[in-house]
Amino acid sequence: MREIKFRAWDEETKQLLIVNSLTLDFGLCDLWNGKPEDEGVAKKLSDVNLMQYTGLKDKNGVEIYDGDVITYQEGPPKMRAKVVWKNGGFVFAYEDGIENITSESWYAPMDVEITEVIGNIYQNPELLT
């Protein structure tokens, strides 16, 4: 069984935060920056961008989330792609030549043995160009 967890990009503070809990009835989430000395903060779900954990880790053991940008090497050259939820599963979205991966014109199943997380679409939007 896959572990269900989320992280969130807070547009206001421009921080990537850990989601401690979601209260869907009230549209809230409890967020934490991971520092033991800091307390969590409640935010409206509409004020953050949730990213769901895929249940997978890259070749370095880094957890892969929806919205991550990864490198993908099946052969030369090394490709970049973003992780998206599509048709009931997580896939890589990229185009041949990888000049612009924002259009999600081609999808591939995830093969984590040849992937490496290099950022995400919120902290590193330049990786998509």
C-alpha positions in Angstrom: 0.0 0.0 0.0 1.3 3.5 -1.0 1.9 6.1 1.7 -0.4 9.0 1.2 1.2 12.4 2.0 1.4 15.9 0.6 3.6 18.9 0.6 2.5 22.4 -0.4 3.8 25.5 -2.1 2.7 28.6 -0.2 2.3 31.4 -2.8 2.3 34.1 -0.1 5.6 33.1 1.6 7.1 31.4 -1.4 8.0 28.4 0.8 7.7 24.6 0.2 6.0 23.2 3.4 5.1 19.9 4.9 1.4 19.1 5.1 0.7 17.8 8.6 -3.1 17.4 8.0 -5.9 18.3 5.7 -9.4 19.3 6.8 -11.4 19.0 3.6 -14.7 19.9 5.3 -13.3 23.4 6.1 -10.9 23.7 3.2 -7.9 24.0 5.5 -4.4 22.4 5.8 -1.9 22.5 8.6 1.5 23.3 7.3 5.0 23.1 8.8 8.4 24.1 7.6 10.2 21.1 9.2 12.1 23.1 11.8 11.6 21.7 15.3 11.5 25.2 16.9 8.7 26.4 14.6 5.0 25.8 14.9 2.7 24.9 12.1 0.3 27.3 10.4 -3.2 26.8 9.1 -3.8 27.9 5.5 -6.8 27.8 3.2 -6.4 25.1 0.5 -7.1 27.7 -2.1 -4.0 29.6 -1.0 -1.6 26.8 -1.5 -0.6 24.4 -4.3 -0.8 20.8 -3.0 1.7 18.2 -4.4 1.0 14.5 -3.7 3.7 12.0 -3.0 3.9 9.4 -5.7 5.0 6.7 -3.3 8.3 6.5 -5.3 11.8 7.6 -4.8 14.4 8.6 -7.4 17.8 6.8 -7.9 19.2 8.9 -4.9 16.3 8.0 -2.5 14.6 11.4 -2.9 10.8 11.3 -2.7 9.1 12.1 -5.9 6.0 14.4 -5.8 3.5 15.6 -8.4 5.0 18.8 -9.7 8.6 17.7 -9.5 11.0 18.2 -12.4 13.2 15.2 -13.0 16.0 14.1 -15.3 15.3 10.9 -17.1 18.0 8.9 -18.8 17.1 6.0 -21.0 19.9 6.7 -23.4 21.7 9.8 -24.7 20.6 12.5 -24.3 19.4 13.0 -20.7 15.8 14.2 -20.8 13.9 16.5 -18.5 10.3 16.0 -17.6 7.7 17.0 -15.0 5.8 14.6 -12.8 2.0 14.8 -13.4 -1.1 12.8 -12.5 -2.7 11.5 -15.6 -5.3 8.8 -16.2 -5.2 7.5 -12.7 -1.4 7.4 -12.2 1.8 9.4 -12.0 3.7 9.8 -15.3 6.5 11.9 -16.8 5.3 14.6 -19.1 7.8 15.8 -21.8 8.2 16.6 -25.5 10.8 15.2 -27.9 13.8 17.6 -27.7 12.6 18.9 -24.4 12.7 22.6 -25.5 9.4 23.2 -23.8 7.8 20.6 -21.5 4.9 22.7 -20.4 2.6 21.4 -23.1 2.7 17.8 -21.8 2.4 16.5 -25.3 3.9 13.1 -24.5 3.7 10.9 -21.4 5.8 8.0 -20.2 5.4 5.6 -17.3 7.7 6.3 -14.4 10.9 4.3 -14.3 12.5 5.5 -11.0 15.8 3.7 -11.5 16.9 6.2 -14.1 15.4 9.4 -12.6 16.7 12.2 -10.5 14.7 15.0 -8.9 16.2 18.3 -9.9 13.5 20.7 -8.6 9.8 21.5 -8.8 7.6 23.7 -10.9 7.1 26.3 -8.2 10.6 26.8 -6.9 12.3 26.2 -10.2 10.1 27.3 -13.1 13.1 28.0 -15.2 13.6 24.2 -15.5 10.5 24.1 -17.7 12.0 26.2 -20.5 
